[in-house]
């Protein structure tokens, strides 16, 4: 399973060396990964803290810290070759969990799929080339959790669904 986020955060991966480590979204992500049996610890503190992901990897649609934490379409397109390479490592039957609309669209771009044919929605699932699956979730950002667009229970359910699909 490959989890695709938005971009490295200023206090997250750019500072810590591990995606979602050191930022608010990582608190929820790593706790839920641990509860789902996909990580060895419920907290990610730094890249050498002993935490190991189990059966999954984490990447981002954009590789560098974007201004105002919102990547431009140019940055997304420029970084898409990196994402394409990472997606090629997802085996047949594998699952890509897209965290948010930007990640969703970046995955579709990497597979050269028509964006309008795959509408983003929390919990939506789409078949990708190579018998892979794209499962969408709202991003686990502070904004989404504070506004209750995404609750911990909603996120845990989509993560368990992705795990069950990936390891079926």
SULTA-V645831 format. One line per field, one symbol per residue. burial: I if it has 9 or more other C-alpha atoms within 8 Angstrom, else O. A space follows every 50 residues. Layout:
burial = ???
This chain:
burial = IIIIIIIIIOIIIIOIIIIIIIIIIIIIIIIIIIOIOIIIIIOIOIIOOO IOIOOIOIIIIIOOIIOOOOIOOOIIIOIIIOIIOOIOOIOOIIIIIIII IIIIIIIIIIIOOOIOOOOOOOOIOOOIOOIIIIIIIIIIOOOIIOOOOI OIOOIIOIIIOIIOIIOO
